Amino acid sequence: MRGQMGVSTVCEMPVGREMRGLVAVPLIALRSVRRVEADLYVYCMNSQRPVLYQRAGTRLTGDQADALEAAGNRCLYVCVGEFNRVGKQLLASLSTLLENDDITPAERYGVLQTAVSAEVEHAVKLVHCDRFVKLSSDVARHIRSLVESRQLLPHDLFRIARHDYHTFAHVTNVASYAVMLALQTGLADGDDLERLAVAAMLHDLGKRYVPRHVLLKPGPLNPSERALIETHTQRGYESLLHRNDVDFDQLMVVYQHHERIDGRGYPVGVTGEEIHPWAQLIAVVDVFDAMTGTRTYRRAASVAQARDGLLKRGGTHLNQELVECWTSMLTTLS
């Protein structure tokens, strides 16, 4: 296929954008896979349709990857139905990739999110949440390592991340943003950063009990659907309550991340200082990622629009100081 199309005709598509029926996979990650177990597609100039670049079961060589990158590409695409296989392949080599100093911190985050997203979506659907909690702990360790060095900044992460709010890529974004904000505010440091990241990975666990047609509804929810969505904090809390590998602070994030400063949140309606500080922090970055994520019924907000939306919510919905700190960190994204 390369001989027919020529890599010079290839154009760049954003890594963070999930095309219809296709998922972007960073080239830097595909370099590590001996044989890619999925057909690989590329988008070409003057074409709205993907073009088959390479059949499943073959290796993307270094020369191919170099040529694609030279033409301005940072990713290839795989079908959604085959993404799980590729994710497992990337997950197997994740530690090696994340320890490679030749890869920038932003690229390492892109590899991390791609590798774990398929596994996260699979693990969260299992009857018991053991596998998801273990995965969350592993991901949190990697996130802490990437962010704590201060080499990965919000604009780096935002540029490389997937922003499909309805996938569990959302929780990886929230965990990373939370660690960044916690470092900036001093709300967590050292091992607490890792515990906070685990809590962020787990915060939407209760959504696995919400029917998919409600989660993916292409429009506003009716009152009964809204009430069903609002059960996810309680259900997530109950799923984790008796585990010895989830502590009180983490449970409060899962339970309280939709409480509001003015007492109009859920599940209980507590106010101000009654909301755990970590839950207040997660709420800020959760709202930001929700606004900048694509939905079936609306386009993603720009960073400027999301920043304005956060500032309007400060002091009522969200903690004012945390909002001001996070929005100041977003100035480089404008």
ZADO-1210 file (C-alpha; in nm, 4 decimals, padded with zeros to 6 digits):
<atoms>
<atom x="00.0000" y="00.0000" z="00.0000" code="MET" pos="1"/>
<atom x="00.2878" y="00.2373" z="00.0759" code="ARG" pos="2"/>
<atom x="00.4196" y="00.1978" z="-00.2754" code="GLY" pos="3"/>
<atom x="00.0826" y="00.2979" z="-00.4206" code="GLN" pos="4"/>
<atom x="00.0052" y="00.6012" z="-00.2060" code="MET" pos="5"/>
<atom x="00.3467" y="00.7337" z="-00.1098" code="GLY" pos="6"/>
<atom x="00.4010" y="00.8638" z="00.2413" code="VAL" pos="7"/>
<atom x="00.4485" y="01.2160" z="00.1099" code="SER" pos="8"/>
<atom x="00.0709" y="01.2330" z="00.0600" code="THR" pos="9"/>
<atom x="00.0015" y="01.1648" z="00.4276" code="VAL" pos="10"/>
<atom x="-00.1358" y="01.4478" z="00.6415" code="CYS" pos="11"/>
<atom x="-00.1528" y="01.4895" z="01.0158" code="GLU" pos="12"/>
<atom x="-00.4653" y="01.4161" z="01.2209" code="MET" pos="13"/>
<atom x="-00.4693" y="01.5079" z="01.5917" code="PRO" pos="14"/>
<atom x="-00.3793" y="01.2187" z="01.8223" code="VAL" pos="15"/>
<atom x="-00.6434" y="01.3287" z="02.0704" code="GLY" pos="16"/>
<atom x="-00.9262" y="01.3055" z="01.8184" code="ARG" pos="17"/>
<atom x="-01.1142" y="00.9770" z="01.7850" code="GLU" pos="18"/>
<atom x="-01.2335" y="00.9472" z="01.4252" code="MET" pos="19"/>
<atom x="-01.5598" y="00.7708" z="01.3456" code="ARG" pos="20"/>
<atom x="-01.4982" y="00.4007" z="01.4013" code="GLY" pos="21"/>
<atom x="-01.1223" y="00.4477" z="01.4412" code="LEU" pos="22"/>
<atom x="-00.8878" y="00.5059" z="01.7334" code="VAL" pos="23"/>
<atom x="-00.5567" y="00.6909" z="01.7051" code="ALA" pos="24"/>
<atom x="-00.2432" y="00.5050" z="01.8150" code="VAL" pos="25"/>
<atom x="00.0811" y="00.7034" z="01.8538" code="PRO" pos="26"/>
<atom x="00.3582" y="00.6011" z="01.6149" code="LEU" pos="27"/>
<atom x="00.6045" y="00.6068" z="01.9022" code="ILE" pos="28"/>
<atom x="00.4053" y="00.3253" z="02.0639" code="ALA" pos="29"/>
<atom x="00.3687" y="00.1182" z="01.7461" code="LEU" pos="30"/>
<atom x="00.7473" y="00.1174" z="01.7070" code="ARG" pos="31"/>
<atom x="00.7669" y="-00.1137" z="02.0096" code="SER" pos="32"/>
<atom x="00.5247" y="-00.3787" z="01.8792" code="VAL" pos="33"/>
<atom x="00.6837" y="-00.6735" z="01.7022" code="ARG" pos="34"/>
<atom x="00.3732" y="-00.7519" z="01.4935" code="ARG" pos="35"/>
<atom x="00.0727" y="-00.5212" z="01.5075" code="VAL" pos="36"/>
<atom x="-00.2393" y="-00.7364" z="01.5442" code="GLU" pos="37"/>
<atom x="-00.4672" y="-00.4932" z="01.3609" code="ALA" pos="38"/>
<atom x="-00.4968" y="-00.3252" z="01.0225" code="ASP" pos="39"/>
<atom x="-00.3389" y="00.0203" z="01.0297" code="LEU" pos="40"/>
<atom x="-00.5008" y="00.3168" z="00.8573" code="TYR" pos="41"/>
<atom x="-00.3798" y="00.6634" z="00.7667" code="VAL" pos="42"/>
<atom x="-00.5571" y="00.9809" z="00.6542" code="TYR" pos="43"/>
<atom x="-00.4349" y="01.1295" z="00.3253" code="CYS" pos="44"/>
<atom x="-00.4409" y="01.4747" z="00.1769" code="MET" pos="45"/>
<atom x="-00.7586" y="01.5673" z="-00.0129" code="ASN" pos="46"/>
<atom x="-00.9420" y="01.2675" z="00.1289" code="SER" pos="47"/>
<atom x="-01.2061" y="01.2410" z="00.3993" code="GLN" pos="48"/>
<atom x="-01.1745" y="00.8645" z="00.4174" code="ARG" pos="49"/>
<atom x="-00.9045" y="00.6588" z="00.5844" code="PRO" pos="50"/>
<atom x="-00.6665" y="00.4599" z="00.3664" code="VAL" pos="51"/>
<atom x="-00.5362" y="00.1158" z="00.4573" code="LEU" pos="52"/>
<atom x="-00.1655" y="00.1546" z="00.5256" code="TYR" pos="53"/>
<atom x="-00.0661" y="-00.1916" z="00.6487" code="GLN" pos="54"/>
<atom x="-00.2343" y="-00.5254" z="00.7089" code="ARG" pos="55"/>
<atom x="-00.2610" y="-00.6922" z="01.0513" code="ALA" pos="56"/>
<atom x="00.0169" y="-00.9290" z="01.1509" code="GLY" pos="57"/>
<atom x="00.3049" y="-00.7236" z="01.0113" code="THR" pos="58"/>
<atom x="00.5547" y="-00.4960" z="01.1790" code="ARG" pos="59"/>
<atom x="00.5754" y="-00.1215" z="01.1333" code="LEU" pos="60"/>
<atom x="00.9463" y="-00.0814" z="01.0614" code="THR" pos="61"/>
<atom x="01.1619" y="00.2003" z="01.1869" code="GLY" pos="62"/>
<atom x="01.2039" y="00.3306" z="00.8331" code="ASP" pos="63"/>
<atom x="00.8274" y="00.3388" z="00.7814" code="GLN" pos="64"/>
<atom x="00.7721" y="00.5188" z="01.1094" code="ALA" pos="65"/>
<atom x="01.0477" y="00.7696" z="01.0276" code="ASP" pos="66"/>
<atom x="00.8922" y="00.8403" z="00.6881" code="ALA" pos="67"/>
<atom x="00.5462" y="00.8884" z="00.8383" code="LEU" pos="68"/>
<atom x="00.6813" y="01.1229" z="01.1058" code="GLU" pos="69"/>
<atom x="00.8781" y="01.3171" z="00.8447" code="ALA" pos="70"/>
<atom x="00.5493" y="01.3657" z="00.6584" code="ALA" pos="71"/>
<atom x="00.3954" y="01.5188" z="00.9714" code="GLY" pos="72"/>
<atom x="00.2173" y="01.2198" z="01.1271" code="ASN" pos="73"/>
<atom x="00.2250" y="01.1326" z="01.4941" code="ARG" pos="74"/>
<atom x="-00.0220" y="00.8452" z="01.4756" code="CYS" pos="75"/>
<atom x="-00.1907" y="00.5765" z="01.2703" code="LEU" pos="76"/>
<atom x="-00.5462" y="00.4507" z="01.3249" code="TYR" pos="77"/>
<atom x="-00.7007" y="00.1140" z="01.4080" code="VAL" pos="78"/>
<atom x="-01.0655" y="00.0049" z="01.4018" code="CYS" pos="79"/>
<atom x="-01.2435" y="00.0295" z="01.7346" code="VAL" pos="80"/>
<atom x="-01.3132" y="-00.3456" z="01.7258" code="GLY" pos="81"/>
<atom x="-00.9400" y="-00.4236" z="01.6960" code="GLU" pos="82"/>
<atom x="-00.8192" y="-00.1639" z="01.9440" code="PHE" pos="83"/>
<atom x="-00.8354" y="-00.4023" z="02.2401" code="ASN" pos="84"/>
<atom x="-00.5768" y="-00.6332" z="02.0796" code="ARG" pos="85"/>
<atom x="-00.3385" y="-00.3481" z="02.0105" code="VAL" pos="86"/>
<atom x="-00.3900" y="-00.2118" z="02.3620" code="GLY" pos="87"/>
<atom x="-00.2861" y="-00.5443" z="02.5116" code="LYS" pos="88"/>
<atom x="00.0275" y="-00.5449" z="02.2976" code="GLN" pos="89"/>
<atom x="00.1178" y="-00.1944" z="02.4122" code="LEU" pos="90"/>
<atom x="00.0397" y="-00.2758" z="02.7737" code="LEU" pos="91"/>
<atom x="00.2913" y="-00.5624" z="02.7645" code="ALA" pos="92"/>
<atom x="00.5734" y="-00.3224" z="02.6733" code="SER" pos="93"/>
<atom x="00.4477" y="-00.0193" z="02.8684" code="LEU" pos="94"/>
<atom x="00.7145" y="-00.0111" z="03.1417" code="SER" pos="95"/>
<atom x="00.9947" y="-00.0267" z="02.8858" code="THR" pos="96"/>
<atom x="00.8392" y="00.2526" z="02.6796" code="LEU" pos="97"/>
<atom x="00.7870" y="00.4776" z="02.9817" code="LEU" pos="98"/>
<atom x="01.1479" y="00.4344" z="03.0898" code="GLU" pos="99"/>
<atom x="01.2791" y="00.5394" z="02.7479" code="ASN" pos="100"/>
<atom x="01.4363" y="00.8836" z="02.7925" code="ASP" pos="101"/>
<atom x="01.4424" y="00.9315" z="02.4152" code="ASP" pos="102"/>
<atom x="01.0632" y="00.9732" z="02.4299" code="ILE" pos="103"/>
<atom x="00.9365" y="01.3071" z="02.5611" code="THR" pos="104"/>
<atom x="00.7158" y="01.3072" z="02.8739" code="PRO" pos="105"/>
<atom x="00.4174" y="01.4141" z="02.6606" code="ALA" pos="106"/>
<atom x="00.4715" y="01.1257" z="02.4183" code="GLU" pos="107"/>
<atom x="00.5078" y="00.8870" z="02.7111" code="ARG" pos="108"/>
<atom x="00.1715" y="01.0054" z="02.8410" code="TYR" pos="109"/>
<atom x="00.0153" y="00.9433" z="02.5009" code="GLY" pos="110"/>
<atom x="00.1550" y="00.5901" z="02.5029" code="VAL" pos="111"/>
<atom x="00.0299" y="00.5362" z="02.8593" code="LEU" pos="112"/>
<atom x="-00.3226" y="00.6519" z="02.7815" code="GLN" pos="113"/>
<atom x="-00.3445" y="00.4493" z="02.4615" code="THR" pos="114"/>
<atom x="-00.2067" y="00.1350" z="02.6241" code="ALA" pos="115"/>
<atom x="-00.4347" y="00.1388" z="02.9270" code="VAL" pos="116"/>
<atom x="-00.7589" y="00.2756" z="02.7804" code="SER" pos="117"/>
<atom x="-00.8763" y="-00.0515" z="02.6271" code="ALA" pos="118"/>
<atom x="-00.7830" y="-00.2438" z="02.9417" code="GLU" pos="119"/>
<atom x="-00.9576" y="00.0115" z="03.1627" code="VAL" pos="120"/>
<atom x="-01.2790" y="-00.0195" z="02.9645" code="GLU" pos="121"/>
<atom x="-01.2592" y="-00.3991" z="02.9851" code="HIS" pos="122"/>
<atom x="-01.1657" y="-00.4179" z="03.3539" code="ALA" pos="123"/>
<atom x="-01.4357" y="-00.1772" z="03.4668" code="VAL" pos="124"/>
<atom x="-01.7057" y="-00.4010" z="03.3153" code="LYS" pos="125"/>
<atom x="-01.6076" y="-00.7088" z="03.5181" code="LEU" pos="126"/>
<atom x="-01.8321" y="-00.8203" z="03.8049" code="VAL" pos="127"/>
<atom x="-01.5545" y="-00.7689" z="04.0594" code="HIS" pos="128"/>
<atom x="-01.3447" y="-00.4542" z="04.0494" code="CYS" pos="129"/>
<atom x="-01.0148" y="-00.6145" z="04.1599" code="ASP" pos="130"/>
<atom x="-00.8608" y="-00.5895" z="03.8142" code="ARG" pos="131"/>
<atom x="-00.9594" y="-00.2259" z="03.7751" code="PHE" pos="132"/>
<atom x="-00.8231" y="-00.1280" z="04.1175" code="VAL" pos="133"/>
<atom x="-00.4923" y="-00.3018" z="04.0387" code="LYS" pos="134"/>
<atom x="-00.4710" y="-00.1296" z="03.7006" code="LEU" pos="135"/>
<atom x="-00.5515" y="00.2056" z="03.8636" code="SER" pos="136"/>
<atom x="-00.2625" y="00.1581" z="04.1046" code="SER" pos="137"/>
<atom x="-00.0218" y="00.0785" z="03.8203" code="ASP" pos="138"/>
<atom x="-00.1368" y="00.3770" z="03.6144" code="VAL" pos="139"/>
<atom x="-00.1156" y="00.6081" z="03.9164" code="ALA" pos="140"/>
<atom x="00.2470" y="00.5109" z="03.9702" code="ARG" pos="141"/>
<atom x="00.3326" y="00.5976" z="03.6099" code="HIS" pos="142"/>
<atom x="00.1385" y="00.9259" z="03.6249" code="ILE" pos="143"/>
<atom x="00.3160" y="01.0315" z="03.9414" code="ARG" pos="144"/>
<atom x="00.6517" y="00.9586" z="03.7800" code="SER" pos="145"/>
<atom x="00.5666" y="01.1604" z="03.4674" code="LEU" pos="146"/>
<atom x="00.4126" y="01.4585" z="03.6445" code="VAL" pos="147"/>
<atom x="00.6224" y="01.4865" z="03.9611" code="GLU" pos="148"/>
<atom x="00.9346" y="01.5646" z="03.7573" code="SER" pos="149"/>
<atom x="00.7539" y="01.8831" z="03.6426" code="ARG" pos="150"/>
<atom x="00.8498" y="01.7929" z="03.2851" code="GLN" pos="151"/>
<atom x="00.4890" y="01.7209" z="03.1865" code="LEU" pos="152"/>
<atom x="00.2761" y="02.0357" z="03.1940" code="LEU" pos="153"/>
<atom x="-00.0978" y="02.0874" z="03.1302" code="PRO" pos="154"/>
<atom x="-00.0453" y="02.2079" z="02.7733" code="HIS" pos="155"/>
<atom x="00.1727" y="01.9036" z="02.6944" code="ASP" pos="156"/>
<atom x="-00.0856" y="01.6633" z="02.8303" code="LEU" pos="157"/>
<atom x="-00.3789" y="01.8388" z="02.6650" code="PHE" pos="158"/>
<atom x="-00.2085" y="01.8362" z="02.3249" code="ARG" pos="159"/>
<atom x="-00.1407" y="01.4615" z="02.3274" code="ILE" pos="160"/>
<atom x="-00.4418" y="01.3239" z="02.5185" code="ALA" pos="161"/>
<atom x="-00.7576" y="01.1659" z="02.3825" code="ARG" pos="162"/>
<atom x="-01.0577" y="01.3809" z="02.4673" code="HIS" pos="163"/>
<atom x="-01.3515" y="01.1483" z="02.4155" code="ASP" pos="164"/>
<atom x="-01.5401" y="01.2042" z="02.7407" code="TYR" pos="165"/>
<atom x="-01.7450" y="00.8852" z="02.7098" code="HIS" pos="166"/>
<atom x="-01.4408" y="00.6571" z="02.7048" code="THR" pos="167"/>
<atom x="-01.2405" y="00.5752" z="03.0127" code="PHE" pos="168"/>
<atom x="-00.9554" y="00.7811" z="02.8705" code="ALA" pos="169"/>
<atom x="-01.1375" y="01.0479" z="03.0749" code="HIS" pos="170"/>
<atom x="-01.0276" y="00.9033" z="03.4087" code="VAL" pos="171"/>
<atom x="-00.6621" y="00.8928" z="03.3013" code="THR" pos="172"/>
<atom x="-00.6811" y="01.2607" z="03.2062" code="ASN" pos="173"/>
<atom x="-00.8483" y="01.3489" z="03.5367" code="VAL" pos="174"/>
<atom x="-00.5843" y="01.1577" z="03.7334" code="ALA" pos="175"/>
<atom x="-00.3014" y="01.3405" z="03.5557" code="SER" pos="176"/>
<atom x="-00.4619" y="01.6835" z="03.5883" code="TYR" pos="177"/>
<atom x="-00.5300" y="01.6129" z="03.9560" code="ALA" pos="178"/>
<atom x="-00.1649" y="01.5335" z="04.0281" code="VAL" pos="179"/>
<atom x="-00.0596" y="01.8528" z="03.8477" code="MET" pos="180"/>
<atom x="-00.3030" y="02.0647" z="04.0481" code="LEU" pos="181"/>
<atom x="-00.2134" y="01.8935" z="04.3761" code="ALA" pos="182"/>
<atom x="00.1550" y="01.9661" z="04.3196" code="LEU" pos="183"/>
<atom x="00.0771" y="02.3299" z="04.2471" code="GLN" pos="184"/>
<atom x="-00.1444" y="02.3766" z="04.5542" code="THR" pos="185"/>
<atom x="00.0427" y="02.1530" z="04.7983" code="GLY" pos="186"/>
<atom x="-00.2702" y="01.9471" z="04.8679" code="LEU" pos="187"/>
<atom x="-00.0678" y="01.6294" z="04.8117" code="ALA" pos="188"/>
<atom x="00.2950" y="01.5306" z="04.7681" code="ASP" pos="189"/>
<atom x="00.5122" y="01.2205" z="04.7790" code="GLY" pos="190"/>
<atom x="00.3134" y="00.8983" z="04.8094" code="ASP" pos="191"/>
<atom x="-00.0056" y="01.0998" z="04.8538" code="ASP" pos="192"/>
<atom x="00.0183" y="01.2001" z="04.4879" code="LEU" pos="193"/>
<atom x="-00.0045" y="00.8354" z="04.3914" code="GLU" pos="194"/>
<atom x="-00.2985" y="00.7763" z="04.6251" code="ARG" pos="195"/>
<atom x="-00.4734" y="01.0802" z="04.4770" code="LEU" pos="196"/>
<atom x="-00.4146" y="00.9517" z="04.1235" code="ALA" pos="197"/>
<atom x="-00.5650" y="00.6150" z="04.2191" code="VAL" pos="198"/>
<atom x="-00.8688" y="00.7946" z="04.3610" code="ALA" pos="199"/>
<atom x="-00.9085" y="00.9889" z="04.0369" code="ALA" pos="200"/>
<atom x="-00.8862" y="00.6701" z="03.8310" code="MET" pos="201"/>
<atom x="-01.1614" y="00.5204" z="04.0478" code="LEU" pos="202"/>
<atom x="-01.3886" y="00.8254" z="04.0735" code="HIS" pos="203"/>
<atom x="-01.6367" y="00.7162" z="03.8035" code="ASP" pos="204"/>
<atom x="-01.6333" y="00.3454" z="03.8857" code="LEU" pos="205"/>
<atom x="-02.0029" y="00.3559" z="03.9730" code="GLY" pos="206"/>
<atom x="-02.0936" y="00.4444" z="03.6135" code="LYS" pos="207"/>
<atom x="-02.0544" y="00.0786" z="03.5254" code="ARG" pos="208"/>
<atom x="-02.3971" y="00.0307" z="03.6861" code="TYR" pos="209"/>
<atom x="-02.5580" y="00.2911" z="03.4599" code="VAL" pos="210"/>
<atom x="-02.7040" y="00.1532" z="03.1342" code="PRO" pos="211"/>
<atom x="-02.4928" y="00.2355" z="02.8308" code="ARG" pos="212"/>
<atom x="-02.7850" y="00.3912" z="02.6445" code="HIS" pos="213"/>
<atom x="-02.8145" y="00.6481" z="02.9239" code="VAL" pos="214"/>
<atom x="-02.4409" y="00.7221" z="02.9355" code="LEU" pos="215"/>
<atom x="-02.4299" y="00.7645" z="02.5583" code="LEU" pos="216"/>
<atom x="-02.7631" y="00.9381" z="02.5092" code="LYS" pos="217"/>
<atom x="-02.7258" y="01.1903" z="02.2235" code="PRO" pos="218"/>
<atom x="-02.8966" y="01.4719" z="02.4064" code="GLY" pos="219"/>
<atom x="-02.9909" y="01.6103" z="02.7493" code="PRO" pos="220"/>
<atom x="-03.1075" y="01.3627" z="03.0116" code="LEU" pos="221"/>
<atom x="-03.4663" y="01.3534" z="03.1391" code="ASN" pos="222"/>
<atom x="-03.5227" y="01.3618" z="03.5169" code="PRO" pos="223"/>
<atom x="-03.5302" y="00.9827" z="03.5601" code="SER" pos="224"/>
<atom x="-03.2132" y="00.9398" z="03.3555" code="GLU" pos="225"/>
<atom x="-03.0444" y="01.2170" z="03.5530" code="ARG" pos="226"/>
<atom x="-03.1421" y="01.0443" z="03.8779" code="ALA" pos="227"/>
<atom x="-02.9928" y="00.7210" z="03.7467" code="LEU" pos="228"/>
<atom x="-02.6644" y="00.8923" z="03.6568" code="ILE" pos="229"/>
<atom x="-02.6513" y="01.0456" z="04.0024" code="GLU" pos="230"/>
<atom x="-02.6450" y="00.7026" z="04.1637" code="THR" pos="231"/>
<atom x="-02.2914" y="00.6427" z="04.0343" code="HIS" pos="232"/>
<atom x="-02.1182" y="00.8105" z="04.3291" code="THR" pos="233"/>
<atom x="-02.3027" y="00.5947" z="04.5836" code="GLN" pos="234"/>
<atom x="-02.2593" y="00.2768" z="04.3771" code="ARG" pos="235"/>
<atom x="-01.8897" y="00.3380" z="04.3267" code="GLY" pos="236"/>
<atom x="-01.8431" y="00.4014" z="04.6992" code="TYR" pos="237"/>
<atom x="-02.0272" y="00.0814" z="04.7886" code="GLU" pos="238"/>
<atom x="-01.8159" y="-00.1206" z="04.5423" code="SER" pos="239"/>
<atom x="-01.4952" y="-00.0094" z="04.7143" code="LEU" pos="240"/>
<atom x="-01.6071" y="00.0319" z="05.0765" code="LEU" pos="241"/>
<atom x="-01.4853" y="-00.3014" z="05.2128" code="HIS" pos="242"/>
<atom x="-01.1574" y="-00.3242" z="05.0222" code="ARG" pos="243"/>
<atom x="-00.8337" y="-00.3018" z="05.2202" code="ASN" pos="244"/>
<atom x="-00.6467" y="-00.1461" z="04.9250" code="ASP" pos="245"/>
<atom x="-00.8674" y="00.1648" z="04.9054" code="VAL" pos="246"/>
<atom x="-00.8424" y="00.4139" z="05.1932" code="ASP" pos="247"/>
<atom x="-01.0749" y="00.6755" z="05.3411" code="PHE" pos="248"/>
<atom x="-00.9414" y="00.9681" z="05.1369" code="ASP" pos="249"/>
<atom x="-00.9886" y="00.7745" z="04.8140" code="GLN" pos="250"/>
<atom x="-01.3390" y="00.6650" z="04.9118" code="LEU" pos="251"/>
<atom x="-01.4342" y="01.0276" z="04.9766" code="MET" pos="252"/>
<atom x="-01.3207" y="01.1239" z="04.6253" code="VAL" pos="253"/>
<atom x="-01.5437" y="00.8543" z="04.4756" code="VAL" pos="254"/>
<atom x="-01.8366" y="00.9499" z="04.7008" code="TYR" pos="255"/>
<atom x="-01.8125" y="01.3306" z="04.7037" code="GLN" pos="256"/>
<atom x="-01.6701" y="01.4447" z="04.3678" code="HIS" pos="257"/>
<atom x="-02.0152" y="01.5714" z="04.2612" code="HIS" pos="258"/>
<atom x="-02.0891" y="01.7575" z="04.5848" code="GLU" pos="259"/>
<atom x="-02.0996" y="02.1371" z="04.5490" code="ARG" pos="260"/>
<atom x="-01.9646" y="02.4142" z="04.7670" code="ILE" pos="261"/>
<atom x="-02.3156" y="02.5645" z="04.7895" code="ASP" pos="262"/>
<atom x="-02.4698" y="02.2337" z="04.9004" code="GLY" pos="263"/>
<atom x="-02.6627" y="02.1696" z="04.5794" code="ARG" pos="264"/>
<atom x="-02.4596" y="01.8661" z="04.4726" code="GLY" pos="265"/>
<atom x="-02.5055" y="01.4934" z="04.5257" code="TYR" pos="266"/>
<atom x="-02.5314" y="01.2308" z="04.6727" code="PRO" pos="267"/>
<atom x="-02.5935" y="01.4049" z="05.0079" code="VAL" pos="268"/>
<atom x="-02.5768" y="01.7799" z="04.9493" code="GLY" pos="269"/>
<atom x="-02.3011" y="01.8668" z="05.1968" code="VAL" pos="270"/>
<atom x="-02.1408" y="02.2109" z="05.1777" code="THR" pos="271"/>
<atom x="-01.7997" y="02.3759" z="05.1839" code="GLY" pos="272"/>
<atom x="-01.5616" y="02.2271" z="05.4385" code="GLU" pos="273"/>
<atom x="-01.7734" y="01.9122" z="05.4711" code="GLU" pos="274"/>
<atom x="-01.6421" y="01.8105" z="05.1269" code="ILE" pos="275"/>
<atom x="-01.3074" y="01.6318" z="05.1387" code="HIS" pos="276"/>
<atom x="-01.0248" y="01.8518" z="04.9970" code="PRO" pos="277"/>
<atom x="-00.9290" y="01.5822" z="04.7450" code="TRP" pos="278"/>
<atom x="-01.2903" y="01.5580" z="04.6244" code="ALA" pos="279"/>
<atom x="-01.2958" y="01.9364" z="04.5785" code="GLN" pos="280"/>
<atom x="-00.9755" y="01.9175" z="04.3743" code="LEU" pos="281"/>
<atom x="-01.0952" y="01.6275" z="04.1587" code="ILE" pos="282"/>
<atom x="-01.4206" y="01.8140" z="04.0933" code="ALA" pos="283"/>
<atom x="-01.2347" y="02.1031" z="03.9278" code="VAL" pos="284"/>
<atom x="-01.0329" y="01.8933" z="03.6835" code="VAL" pos="285"/>
<atom x="-01.3258" y="01.6550" z="03.6273" code="ASP" pos="286"/>
<atom x="-01.5438" y="01.9443" z="03.5114" code="VAL" pos="287"/>
<atom x="-01.2606" y="02.0776" z="03.2936" code="PHE" pos="288"/>
<atom x="-01.2079" y="01.7436" z="03.1187" code="ASP" pos="289"/>
<atom x="-01.5827" y="01.6945" z="03.0800" code="ALA" pos="290"/>
<atom x="-01.6194" y="02.0327" z="02.9106" code="MET" pos="291"/>
<atom x="-01.3231" y="01.9805" z="02.6767" code="THR" pos="292"/>
<atom x="-01.4273" y="01.6252" z="02.5900" code="GLY" pos="293"/>
<atom x="-01.6379" y="01.5410" z="02.2862" code="THR" pos="294"/>
<atom x="-01.9977" y="01.4312" z="02.3440" code="ARG" pos="295"/>
<atom x="-02.2485" y="01.2659" z="02.1149" code="THR" pos="296"/>
<atom x="-02.4706" y="01.5755" z="02.1347" code="TYR" pos="297"/>
<atom x="-02.2213" y="01.8636" z="02.1419" code="ARG" pos="298"/>
<atom x="-01.8760" y="01.9665" z="02.0346" code="ARG" pos="299"/>
<atom x="-01.5931" y="01.9953" z="02.2826" code="ALA" pos="300"/>
<atom x="-01.5462" y="02.3353" z="02.4435" code="ALA" pos="301"/>
<atom x="-01.2239" y="02.5208" z="02.3712" code="SER" pos="302"/>
<atom x="-00.9787" y="02.5706" z="02.6559" code="VAL" pos="303"/>
<atom x="-01.0808" y="02.9371" z="02.6779" code="ALA" pos="304"/>
<atom x="-01.4498" y="02.8414" z="02.6994" code="GLN" pos="305"/>
<atom x="-01.3740" y="02.5771" z="02.9633" code="ALA" pos="306"/>
<atom x="-01.1701" y="02.8254" z="03.1650" code="ARG" pos="307"/>
<atom x="-01.4570" y="03.0757" z="03.1580" code="ASP" pos="308"/>
<atom x="-01.6989" y="02.8014" z="03.2574" code="GLY" pos="309"/>
<atom x="-01.4844" y="02.7045" z="03.5557" code="LEU" pos="310"/>
<atom x="-01.4516" y="03.0654" z="03.6713" code="LEU" pos="311"/>
<atom x="-01.8310" y="03.1050" z="03.6627" code="LYS" pos="312"/>
<atom x="-01.8651" y="02.7966" z="03.8819" code="ARG" pos="313"/>
<atom x="-01.6049" y="02.9091" z="04.1360" code="GLY" pos="314"/>
<atom x="-01.7448" y="02.9708" z="04.4844" code="GLY" pos="315"/>
<atom x="-02.0779" y="02.8029" z="04.4146" code="THR" pos="316"/>
<atom x="-02.0200" y="02.4712" z="04.2424" code="HIS" pos="317"/>
<atom x="-01.6405" y="02.4522" z="04.2803" code="LEU" pos="318"/>
<atom x="-01.3756" y="02.5623" z="04.5281" code="ASN" pos="319"/>
<atom x="-01.2818" y="02.9197" z="04.4297" code="GLN" pos="320"/>
<atom x="-00.9102" y="02.8955" z="04.5117" code="GLU" pos="321"/>
<atom x="-00.8673" y="02.5661" z="04.3287" code="LEU" pos="322"/>
<atom x="-01.0476" y="02.7053" z="04.0247" code="VAL" pos="323"/>
<atom x="-00.8233" y="03.0121" z="04.0177" code="GLU" pos="324"/>
<atom x="-00.5115" y="02.7989" z="04.0529" code="CYS" pos="325"/>
<atom x="-00.6127" y="02.5580" z="03.7754" code="TRP" pos="326"/>
<atom x="-00.7232" y="02.8318" z="03.5350" code="THR" pos="327"/>
<atom x="-00.3925" y="03.0118" z="03.5880" code="SER" pos="328"/>
<atom x="-00.2146" y="02.6889" z="03.4939" code="MET" pos="329"/>
<atom x="-00.4152" y="02.6823" z="03.1704" code="LEU" pos="330"/>
<atom x="-00.2884" y="03.0153" z="03.0385" code="THR" pos="331"/>
<atom x="-00.0292" y="02.8430" z="02.8160" code="THR" pos="332"/>
<atom x="-00.3132" y="02.6522" z="02.6461" code="LEU" pos="333"/>
<atom x="-00.4798" y="02.9658" z="02.5110" code="SER" pos="334"/>
</atoms>
